[in-house]
């Protein structure tokens, strides 16, 4: 009976590891509108002006405990905000760049998240983008 239990545990661990390896695309960078592996991650379009969207973005980043703004800049092409997302347990860091531009009467937000380590992020960069866009959507409501 002990031997059967041991084999069941080993089988569950191997199966879980196999699922984890194949569950996510093998990427370490995700960008809205440019990563076909995540078709749900698209640029956001807002009716508010770029200044209001930029302020909302900075508010969101300051409110989130795992996010740190490391720089920003404005110019004729729009606004760029650079941030770092740190995972809670292992403290891995991902570089996140948000570009805010005005196009056709709408403010467009493009987000890129890139892992600093490794060739494979286990879906973390997509989670970063989703989390940031959801918080920005809520702030601009």
C-alpha positions in Angstrom: 0.0 0.0 0.0 2.9 2.4 0.8 4.5 1.7 -2.5 1.2 2.5 -4.4 0.8 5.7 -2.5 4.4 6.7 -3.3 3.9 6.0 -7.0 0.6 8.0 -7.0 2.5 11.0 -5.4 5.3 10.7 -7.9 2.8 10.5 -10.7 1.0 13.6 -9.5 4.2 15.6 -9.2 5.4 14.6 -12.7 2.0 15.3 -14.2 1.8 18.7 -12.4 5.3 19.6 -13.7 4.4 18.5 -17.2 1.3 20.7 -17.1 3.2 23.7 -15.8 5.8 23.3 -18.6 3.2 23.3 -21.3 0.5 25.6 -19.8 2.2 28.9 -20.9 3.8 30.0 -24.1 7.6 30.1 -23.9 8.1 33.9 -23.8 9.7 36.4 -21.6 8.2 39.5 -23.2 4.5 40.4 -23.8 3.2 43.5 -25.5 -0.4 44.6 -26.2 -1.3 44.1 -29.8 1.9 42.4 -30.7 1.9 39.1 -28.9 -0.2 36.6 -30.8 0.1 34.0 -28.0 -2.1 36.3 -25.9 -4.8 37.7 -28.4 -6.8 39.1 -25.5 -4.0 41.6 -24.7 -4.8 44.6 -27.0 -4.0 48.3 -26.7 -6.6 50.2 -24.7 -8.5 53.2 -26.1 -9.9 55.9 -23.8 -11.9 59.0 -24.5 -10.1 60.9 -21.8 -7.1 63.0 -22.9 -3.5 61.8 -22.6 -2.8 64.0 -19.5 -5.7 62.5 -17.6 -4.8 58.9 -18.6 -1.1 59.5 -17.6 -2.2 60.9 -14.2 -4.5 57.9 -13.7 -1.7 55.5 -14.7 0.7 57.0 -12.1 -2.0 56.9 -9.4 -2.6 53.2 -10.2 1.1 52.4 -10.1 1.6 54.3 -6.8 -1.4 52.4 -5.2 -0.1 48.9 -6.1 2.3 47.5 -3.6 4.3 45.4 -6.1 4.8 48.2 -8.7 7.5 51.0 -8.7 7.6 53.9 -11.1 11.2 54.3 -12.3 10.8 57.0 -14.9 8.6 58.9 -17.2 8.8 61.3 -20.1 6.6 63.4 -22.3 7.2 64.6 -25.9 5.5 65.2 -29.2 5.0 61.5 -29.7 3.3 61.0 -26.4 4.1 59.9 -22.8 6.2 57.0 -21.7 6.1 55.6 -18.2 8.6 53.0 -17.0 7.9 50.8 -14.0 9.1 47.6 -12.3 6.8 44.8 -11.2 8.2 42.6 -8.4 6.7 39.2 -7.8 5.8 38.6 -4.1 7.4 35.3 -3.3 10.6 35.0 -5.3 11.1 38.8 -5.9 11.6 38.4 -9.6 11.5 41.8 -11.4 9.8 42.6 -14.7 10.3 45.8 -16.6 7.1 47.4 -17.7 6.8 50.2 -20.3 3.5 52.0 -20.9 3.2 54.3 -24.0 0.3 56.8 -24.1 -0.4 58.4 -27.4 -3.3 60.4 -29.0 -4.8 59.0 -32.2 -8.0 59.9 -33.9 -9.5 61.7 -31.0 -8.7 58.7 -28.6 -6.0 58.1 -26.2 -4.2 54.8 -26.9 -2.3 52.9 -24.1 0.2 50.3 -25.1 1.8 48.1 -22.4 5.0 46.0 -22.7 6.2 43.7 -19.9 9.6 41.9 -20.0 11.2 39.6 -17.5 14.7 40.4 -16.5 15.7 36.8 -16.0 15.2 33.7 -18.0 13.7 32.9 -21.4 10.3 31.9 -20.0 8.0 33.8 -17.7 5.3 31.2 -16.9 2.7 33.7 -17.9 3.8 36.4 -15.4 4.2 39.2 -18.0 0.7 38.6 -19.4 -0.6 38.8 -15.8 1.3 42.0 -15.3 -0.3 43.6 -18.3 -3.8 42.3 -17.4 -3.4 43.6 -13.8 -2.2 47.0 -14.9 -4.9 47.5 -17.5 -7.7 46.4 -15.2 -6.6 48.8 -12.5 -6.3 51.6 -15.1 -9.8 50.8 -16.4 -11.2 51.0 -12.9 -9.4 54.3 -12.2 -10.7 55.9 -15.3 -14.4 54.9 -14.7 
